[in-house]
């Protein structure tokens, strides 16, 4: 059964993942960064593409099942954590900043979902 879920914050995650991909491409091809041809940059770029796809699903499909919502929420959080750690080890503050932006979007999404659920619960209790 599908339920409406909040899309607030999902567009922020989309933006953060696009920034991450752009920075990874820049780091991969620019000799001055010291990361040229690095496998870690490719890994972070791949994870950012997956985060982009997951957050795009969250943004354009407000009506989704609880299982899909849980999967997307958990996988995006794990992606944010993993990419942040990788950005730290790659010594790329821009990747870490983009992941912080993604975390803000994730928090907005989770909090607004919880707020909408509590409003729906209050409305149902008031009808009795």
C-alpha positions, -999 to 999 in steps of 0.1 A, spaced: 0 0 0 14 33 -10 14 64 12 23 100 5 57 108 18 75 142 20 97 152 -8 112 181 12 149 176 15 151 152 -14 160 180 -38 187 190 -15 201 155 -16 199 156 -54 219 188 -55 245 175 -31 250 143 -51 254 163 -83 280 185 -66 298 154 -54 299 139 -89 312 171 -103 340 174 -77 349 138 -82 353 143 -120 373 174 -113 396 156 -88 400 126 -111 412 146 -141 431 175 -124 468 168 -115 469 196 -89 445 177 -66 468 148 -62 439 124 -68 443 120 -105 433 84 -115 425 75 -79 402 46 -73 387 62 -42 374 91 -63 358 67 -87 342 49 -57 328 81 -43 315 92 -78 297 58 -82 282 62 -47 271 97 -55 254 85 -87 235 59 -67 225 86 -41 214 108 -70 191 80 -83 177 72 -49 170 108 -40 155 114 -74 130 86 -68 122 102 -34 117 136 -51 95 125 -80 75 97 -64 58 111 -33 34 81 -31 56 51 -23 53 21 0 67 19 34 93 -7 24 106 14 -4 106 45 18 126 27 45 151 12 19 157 46 3 161 64 36 185 39 50 205 35 18 209 73 14 221 76 50 246 48 46 258 65 13 262 98 31 282 83 59 304 63 35 311 91 11 319 115 40 345 91 54 359 86 19 360 124 14 379 127 47 405 100 36 408 116 2 414 150 19 386 166 -1 368 192 20 343 199 -9 331 163 -9 327 164 28 308 197 26 285 183 -1 278 153 21 270 176 50 245 193 26 231 158 18 228 151 55 208 183 60 185 172 32 181 138 47 173 152 81 147 176 66 131 147 48 130 124 78 117 151 102 90 164 77 79 128 72 76 123 110 58 157 113 33 148 86 26 114 103 20 131 137 -4 156 121 -23 127 104 -25 108 137 -38 139 155 -65 145 129 -77 109 132 -78 111 170 -97 144 169 -125 128 147 -135 104 175 
